[in-house]
C-alpha cells in the first residue's frame, strides 16, 4: 500500500477520534471523571458510648482520617454515591456504616459503634 494511503488512513482515524470526543464518553462515572463530597461523624464504644480517639476511619484505601479525642472525624474527597465507611481501633472489632455521598455536600453519619474484642 503506498505511503500516502497509509498517511490518509492514519489522519482519518485521528480526525474520527477527535470528532468522537477523543474516545471518551463524557459519562460522569467514567474513570478519571469523578465528583466528590464529604462525610462526618463520630466513632464510639458500643458498650459504653464513650468516644474512641485515634481510630482510623476510611472509605476504600485512599480516603482516610483519624478521629479526634471526642471520636469525631471528617473525610473529604469522598466519591459521590453510596460508600462504605469503615472504622477500626486497637482493641476493637472493625465497624462500618453506609453513607450516601452527594456532590459538594458533607454527609453526616450516625455513630459508628465499635465492639471491644473479648
Secondary structure as GFF3:
##gff-version 3
##sequence-region A 1 118
A	DSSP	alpha_helix	3	19	.	.	.	ID=ss1
A	DSSP	beta_strand	36	45	.	.	.	ID=ss2
A	DSSP	beta_strand	56	59	.	.	.	ID=ss3
A	DSSP	beta_strand	63	66	.	.	.	ID=ss4
A	DSSP	beta_strand	72	79	.	.	.	ID=ss5
A	DSSP	beta_strand	81	88	.	.	.	ID=ss6
A	DSSP	beta_strand	95	101	.	.	.	ID=ss7
A	DSSP	beta_strand	106	108	.	.	.	ID=ss8
A	DSSP	beta_strand	112	114	.	.	.	ID=ss9
###
